[in-house]
């Protein structure tokens, strides 16, 4: 290989590296979205939401207020789906992933989302992030919970447990332990918002079918 050929090869490698999206940016975006949902920070959710940012870019500026109202309604619907699951015992998912984030308790209460895999599609303009959501129900000290009611994700996935602390025996319930989530992120080149760490925005969040695992607490001690 000649020196000139070697230089060209090195230049191509550098250009390829420069064009490869940052996996860290996608993971930070996922974490920021989880934080925004857990804090009910609607403004920051909008900052991180690809459908909303795309609509603002594609529609005329005089429709900005109407677009914001529409997407605030979608976000509120996601929050209400978790609230509605408490009396019905069944969680209905929303495409923005708000109900599932709230249901599992990601961003608070000890739950966590561990990154598993990132792949890029559509000429590196779409990223698919897979995370494993851990409920961390195993860390609950059942005998120290004040008397009342708590709502937990059950098994099969989508079931919601209405648990009466101080009365119900936790060993009678099969609880969600882990489930994999697939995050679709879209790169919107040139779009910058205060709440987003880069130009990647969340398109959708959904559970990966067949990945849910369960756990059953030990019987309460007398």
C-alpha contacts under 8 A as a table, 3 or more apart, distances in Angstrom:
res1	aa1	res2	aa2	distance
1	X	5	X	6.21
1	X	6	X	6.50
2	X	5	X	5.18
2	X	6	X	6.19
3	X	6	X	5.00
3	X	7	X	6.12
4	X	7	X	5.12
4	X	8	X	6.30
5	X	8	X	5.12
5	X	9	X	6.20
6	X	9	X	5.08
6	X	10	X	6.18
7	X	10	X	5.12
7	X	11	X	6.12
8	X	11	X	5.04
8	X	12	X	6.21
9	X	12	X	5.16
9	X	13	X	6.30
10	X	13	X	5.09
10	X	14	X	6.23
11	X	14	X	5.08
11	X	15	X	6.17
12	X	15	X	5.06
12	X	16	X	6.11
13	X	16	X	5.09
13	X	17	X	6.16
14	X	17	X	5.11
14	X	18	X	6.16
15	X	18	X	5.03
15	X	19	X	6.25
16	X	19	X	5.16
16	X	20	X	6.24
17	X	20	X	5.23
18	X	21	X	7.89
20	X	124	X	7.27
21	X	25	X	7.99
21	X	124	X	6.87
22	X	25	X	5.30
22	X	26	X	6.86
23	X	26	X	5.31
23	X	27	X	6.40
23	X	118	X	6.94
24	X	27	X	5.09
24	X	28	X	6.04
25	X	28	X	5.11
25	X	29	X	6.10
25	X	197	X	6.89
25	X	198	X	6.75
25	X	200	X	7.61
26	X	29	X	5.03
26	X	30	X	6.31
26	X	127	X	7.60
26	X	129	X	7.55
26	X	185	X	7.56
26	X	200	X	6.68
27	X	30	X	5.07
27	X	31	X	6.28
27	X	115	X	7.47
27	X	129	X	7.57
28	X	31	X	5.02
28	X	32	X	6.08
28	X	197	X	7.10
29	X	32	X	5.02
29	X	33	X	6.19
29	X	48	X	7.55
29	X	196	X	6.65
29	X	197	X	6.27
29	X	198	X	7.81
29	X	200	X	7.10
29	X	201	X	7.14
29	X	202	X	7.70
30	X	33	X	5.16
30	X	34	X	6.28
30	X	183	X	7.81
30	X	202	X	7.50
31	X	34	X	5.13
31	X	35	X	6.19
32	X	35	X	5.07
32	X	36	X	6.16
32	X	195	X	7.98
32	X	196	X	7.53
33	X	36	X	5.07
33	X	37	X	6.21
33	X	44	X	7.86
33	X	45	X	6.33
33	X	48	X	6.56
33	X	202	X	7.76
34	X	37	X	5.26
34	X	38	X	6.09
34	X	101	X	6.90
34	X	106	X	6.48
34	X	107	X	5.88
35	X	38	X	5.15
35	X	39	X	6.17
35	X	106	X	7.97
35	X	107	X	5.46
36	X	39	X	5.25
36	X	40	X	6.02
36	X	41	X	4.96
36	X	42	X	7.18
36	X	44	X	5.93
36	X	45	X	5.74
37	X	40	X	4.91
37	X	41	X	6.19
37	X	42	X	7.51
37	X	45	X	6.76
37	X	98	X	6.44
37	X	101	X	7.18
37	X	102	X	7.30
38	X	41	X	7.75
38	X	101	X	7.38
38	X	102	X	6.48
38	X	105	X	7.35
38	X	106	X	6.78
38	X	107	X	5.58
38	X	108	X	6.86
41	X	44	X	5.56
41	X	45	X	6.31
42	X	45	X	4.98
42	X	46	X	6.24
42	X	72	X	7.17
42	X	75	X	7.34
43	X	46	X	5.24
43	X	47	X	6.38
44	X	47	X	4.77
44	X	48	X	6.34
44	X	194	X	7.99
44	X	195	X	5.32
44	X	196	X	7.93
45	X	48	X	5.19
45	X	49	X	6.04
45	X	195	X	7.97
46	X	49	X	5.05
46	X	52	X	6.51
46	X	53	X	7.55
46	X	71	X	7.72
46	X	72	X	7.93
47	X	53	X	7.34
47	X	193	X	5.65
47	X	194	X	6.79
47	X	195	X	5.25
47	X	196	X	6.08
48	X	53	X	7.95
48	X	193	X	7.78
48	X	195	X	6.50
48	X	196	X	5.46
48	X	200	X	7.92
48	X	201	X	5.12
48	X	202	X	6.03
49	X	52	X	5.57
49	X	53	X	6.28
49	X	201	X	5.43
49	X	202	X	5.02
49	X	203	X	6.39
50	X	53	X	5.17
50	X	54	X	5.91
50	X	185	X	7.50
50	X	186	X	6.53
50	X	188	X	7.79
50	X	200	X	7.91
50	X	201	X	4.70
50	X	202	X	5.20
50	X	203	X	5.02
51	X	54	X	5.16
51	X	55	X	6.11
51	X	203	X	6.30
52	X	55	X	5.14
52	X	56	X	6.31
52	X	67	X	7.43
52	X	68	X	7.57
52	X	71	X	6.64
53	X	56	X	5.15
53	X	57	X	6.32
53	X	191	X	7.81
54	X	57	X	5.09
54	X	58	X	6.11
54	X	188	X	7.61
55	X	58	X	5.15
55	X	59	X	5.75
55	X	67	X	7.24
56	X	59	X	5.55
56	X	60	X	7.51
56	X	61	X	7.30
56	X	64	X	6.22
56	X	67	X	7.22
57	X	60	X	7.81
59	X	63	X	6.69
59	X	64	X	7.75
60	X	63	X	5.73
60	X	64	X	7.36
61	X	64	X	5.38
62	X	65	X	7.32
63	X	66	X	5.31
63	X	67	X	6.12
64	X	67	X	5.13
64	X	68	X	6.14
65	X	68	X	5.13
65	X	69	X	6.23
66	X	69	X	5.09
66	X	70	X	6.24
67	X	70	X	5.10
67	X	71	X	6.32
68	X	71	X	5.32
68	X	72	X	6.00
69	X	72	X	5.13
69	X	73	X	6.25
70	X	73	X	5.19
70	X	74	X	6.55
71	X	74	X	4.87
71	X	75	X	6.20
72	X	75	X	5.07
72	X	76	X	6.11
73	X	76	X	5.04
73	X	77	X	6.13
74	X	77	X	5.03
74	X	78	X	6.51
75	X	78	X	5.17
75	X	79	X	6.60
75	X	96	X	7.46
75	X	98	X	7.24
76	X	79	X	5.13
76	X	80	X	6.14
77	X	80	X	5.04
77	X	81	X	6.17
77	X	94	X	7.85
78	X	81	X	5.24
78	X	82	X	7.01
78	X	93	X	7.61
78	X	94	X	5.72
78	X	96	X	7.22
78	X	97	X	7.33
78	X	98	X	5.02
78	X	99	X	5.04
79	X	82	X	5.63
79	X	83	X	6.66
79	X	98	X	6.20
79	X	99	X	5.76
79	X	102	X	7.46
80	X	83	X	4.88
80	X	84	X	5.85
80	X	99	X	7.74
81	X	84	X	4.96
81	X	85	X	6.12
81	X	91	X	6.79
81	X	92	X	6.10
81	X	93	X	7.21
81	X	94	X	7.77
81	X	99	X	5.83
82	X	85	X	5.09
82	X	86	X	6.92
82	X	91	X	6.37
82	X	92	X	7.66
82	X	99	X	5.07
82	X	100	X	7.59
82	X	102	X	6.69
82	X	103	X	6.13
83	X	86	X	5.72
84	X	87	X	6.32
84	X	88	X	6.72
84	X	91	X	7.76
85	X	88	X	5.10
85	X	89	X	5.30
85	X	90	X	5.06
85	X	91	X	4.89
85	X	92	X	7.22
85	X	160	X	6.67
86	X	89	X	5.55
86	X	90	X	7.50
86	X	151	X	6.61
86	X	160	X	6.62
86	X	161	X	7.75
86	X	162	X	6.82
87	X	162	X	7.89
89	X	159	X	5.77
89	X	160	X	4.47
89	X	161	X	6.27
89	X	162	X	7.27
90	X	158	X	5.63
90	X	159	X	4.80
90	X	160	X	5.44
91	X	99	X	7.57
91	X	100	X	7.94
91	X	103	X	8.00
91	X	158	X	4.96
91	X	159	X	6.29
91	X	160	X	6.60
92	X	99	X	7.52
92	X	158	X	7.27
93	X	97	X	6.95
93	X	99	X	5.89
93	X	100	X	6.55
94	X	97	X	5.61
94	X	98	X	6.71
94	X	99	X	6.34
94	X	100	X	8.00
95	X	98	X	7.96
95	X	204	X	5.51
95	X	205	X	6.20
95	X	206	X	6.97
96	X	203	X	7.30
96	X	204	X	5.06
96	X	205	X	5.78
97	X	100	X	5.52
97	X	101	X	6.21
97	X	204	X	6.54
97	X	205	X	4.67
97	X	206	X	6.28
98	X	101	X	5.22
98	X	102	X	6.15
99	X	102	X	5.23
99	X	103	X	5.91
100	X	103	X	4.89
100	X	104	X	6.04
101	X	104	X	5.48
101	X	105	X	5.92
101	X	106	X	5.37
102	X	105	X	4.93
102	X	106	X	6.54
103	X	106	X	7.96
103	X	152	X	7.31
103	X	153	X	6.47
104	X	111	X	6.94
104	X	133	X	7.72
104	X	134	X	7.83
104	X	135	X	5.75
104	X	152	X	7.61
104	X	153	X	6.44
105	X	108	X	5.72
105	X	109	X	6.09
105	X	110	X	7.73
105	X	111	X	5.76
105	X	135	X	7.06
106	X	109	X	7.46
106	X	110	X	7.71
106	X	111	X	5.02
106	X	112	X	5.62
106	X	113	X	6.96
106	X	133	X	7.60
106	X	135	X	7.72
107	X	110	X	7.63
107	X	111	X	6.57
107	X	112	X	6.71
108	X	111	X	6.10
110	X	135	X	7.32
110	X	136	X	6.07
111	X	133	X	7.33
111	X	134	X	5.49
111	X	135	X	4.67
111	X	136	X	5.36
112	X	133	X	5.76
112	X	134	X	5.22
112	X	135	X	6.86
112	X	136	X	7.66
113	X	131	X	5.74
113	X	132	X	5.37
113	X	133	X	4.38
113	X	134	X	6.24
114	X	131	X	5.19
114	X	132	X	5.01
114	X	133	X	6.44
114	X	134	X	7.81
115	X	129	X	7.51
115	X	130	X	6.22
115	X	131	X	4.34
115	X	132	X	6.43
116	X	129	X	7.66
116	X	130	X	5.43
116	X	131	X	5.15
116	X	132	X	6.68
117	X	129	X	5.86
117	X	130	X	5.13
117	X	131	X	7.09
118	X	127	X	6.85
118	X	128	X	5.61
118	X	129	X	4.55
118	X	130	X	6.36
119	X	127	X	5.78
119	X	128	X	5.32
119	X	129	X	6.75
120	X	123	X	7.53
120	X	124	X	5.14
120	X	125	X	7.26
120	X	126	X	5.75
120	X	127	X	4.50
120	X	128	X	6.28
121	X	124	X	5.20
121	X	125	X	6.46
121	X	126	X	5.15
121	X	127	X	6.21
121	X	128	X	7.84
122	X	125	X	5.45
122	X	126	X	5.80
123	X	126	X	7.52
124	X	127	X	6.96
125	X	186	X	5.96
125	X	187	X	5.08
125	X	188	X	7.84
126	X	184	X	7.11
126	X	185	X	5.72
126	X	186	X	4.59
126	X	187	X	6.14
127	X	184	X	5.93
127	X	185	X	5.05
127	X	186	X	6.33
127	X	187	X	7.97
128	X	182	X	6.72
128	X	183	X	5.65
128	X	184	X	4.79
128	X	185	X	6.31
129	X	182	X	5.83
129	X	183	X	4.97
129	X	184	X	6.50
129	X	185	X	7.68
130	X	180	X	6.74
130	X	181	X	5.67
130	X	182	X	4.65
130	X	183	X	6.19
131	X	180	X	5.60
131	X	181	X	5.30
131	X	182	X	6.64
131	X	183	X	7.89
132	X	178	X	6.64
132	X	179	X	5.78
132	X	180	X	4.29
132	X	181	X	6.16
133	X	178	X	5.45
133	X	179	X	5.34
133	X	180	X	5.87
133	X	181	X	6.85
134	X	177	X	6.11
134	X	178	X	4.68
134	X	179	X	6.99
135	X	176	X	6.94
135	X	177	X	5.60
135	X	178	X	6.27
136	X	139	X	5.71
136	X	140	X	7.66
136	X	177	X	6.89
137	X	140	X	5.45
137	X	175	X	7.87
137	X	177	X	6.99
138	X	215	X	7.99
138	X	217	X	7.35
141	X	144	X	5.62
141	X	145	X	6.87
142	X	145	X	5.67
142	X	165	X	7.73
142	X	170	X	7.57
142	X	220	X	7.69
143	X	166	X	7.63
143	X	220	X	7.42
145	X	165	X	6.57
145	X	166	X	7.69
146	X	165	X	6.82
146	X	166	X	7.37
147	X	164	X	7.31
147	X	165	X	4.99
147	X	166	X	5.17
148	X	164	X	5.71
148	X	165	X	5.30
148	X	166	X	7.32
149	X	162	X	6.82
149	X	163	X	5.52
149	X	164	X	4.52
149	X	165	X	5.77
150	X	162	X	6.23
150	X	163	X	5.32
150	X	164	X	6.66
150	X	165	X	7.23
151	X	160	X	6.66
151	X	161	X	5.53
151	X	162	X	4.92
151	X	163	X	6.03
152	X	160	X	5.70
152	X	161	X	5.03
152	X	162	X	6.81
152	X	163	X	7.38
152	X	175	X	7.33
153	X	157	X	7.50
153	X	158	X	7.02
153	X	159	X	6.04
153	X	160	X	4.69
153	X	161	X	6.01
153	X	175	X	6.10
153	X	176	X	5.53
154	X	157	X	6.38
154	X	158	X	6.91
154	X	159	X	4.79
154	X	160	X	5.15
154	X	161	X	5.66
154	X	173	X	7.53
154	X	174	X	5.94
154	X	175	X	4.09
154	X	176	X	4.83
154	X	214	X	7.83
155	X	158	X	7.04
155	X	159	X	5.77
155	X	174	X	5.71
155	X	175	X	5.34
155	X	176	X	5.27
155	X	213	X	7.84
155	X	214	X	6.16
156	X	159	X	6.05
156	X	176	X	7.57
156	X	212	X	7.69
156	X	214	X	7.94
157	X	176	X	6.87
157	X	212	X	6.37
161	X	173	X	7.75
161	X	175	X	7.94
163	X	168	X	6.50
163	X	170	X	7.90
164	X	167	X	5.62
164	X	168	X	5.40
165	X	168	X	6.05
168	X	172	X	7.90
169	X	172	X	5.77
169	X	173	X	7.97
169	X	219	X	6.51
169	X	220	X	5.99
170	X	173	X	5.74
170	X	216	X	7.72
170	X	217	X	5.75
170	X	218	X	7.06
170	X	219	X	6.43
170	X	220	X	6.76
171	X	174	X	7.59
171	X	216	X	5.86
171	X	217	X	4.76
171	X	218	X	5.15
171	X	219	X	4.70
171	X	220	X	7.12
172	X	216	X	7.68
172	X	217	X	8.00
172	X	219	X	7.87
173	X	216	X	6.25
173	X	217	X	7.50
174	X	214	X	6.41
174	X	215	X	5.86
174	X	216	X	4.83
174	X	217	X	7.74
175	X	214	X	5.47
175	X	215	X	5.31
175	X	216	X	5.98
176	X	179	X	7.79
176	X	212	X	7.09
176	X	213	X	6.15
176	X	214	X	4.57
176	X	215	X	6.28
177	X	212	X	7.36
177	X	213	X	5.39
177	X	214	X	4.68
177	X	215	X	5.58
178	X	211	X	7.76
178	X	212	X	5.59
178	X	213	X	5.23
178	X	214	X	6.96
179	X	207	X	6.87
179	X	208	X	7.36
179	X	211	X	5.37
179	X	212	X	4.18
179	X	213	X	6.40
180	X	207	X	5.83
180	X	208	X	5.47
180	X	211	X	5.79
180	X	212	X	6.93
181	X	205	X	6.75
181	X	206	X	5.61
181	X	207	X	4.35
181	X	208	X	5.56
182	X	205	X	5.76
182	X	206	X	5.44
182	X	207	X	6.04
182	X	208	X	6.23
183	X	202	X	7.22
183	X	203	X	7.52
183	X	204	X	5.93
183	X	205	X	4.62
183	X	206	X	6.75
184	X	202	X	6.22
184	X	203	X	5.31
184	X	204	X	5.32
184	X	205	X	6.47
185	X	200	X	6.26
185	X	201	X	5.34
185	X	202	X	4.50
185	X	203	X	5.12
185	X	204	X	7.23
186	X	200	X	5.54
186	X	201	X	5.38
186	X	202	X	6.47
186	X	203	X	6.26
187	X	199	X	5.61
187	X	200	X	4.38
187	X	201	X	6.31
188	X	191	X	5.67
188	X	199	X	5.58
188	X	200	X	6.29
188	X	201	X	7.30
189	X	199	X	6.00
190	X	199	X	6.98
191	X	199	X	5.86
192	X	196	X	7.11
192	X	198	X	6.79
192	X	199	X	6.06
193	X	196	X	5.53
194	X	197	X	7.99
196	X	199	X	7.20
196	X	200	X	7.58
196	X	201	X	7.44
197	X	200	X	7.84
202	X	205	X	7.86
207	X	211	X	7.98
208	X	211	X	5.93
209	X	212	X	7.61
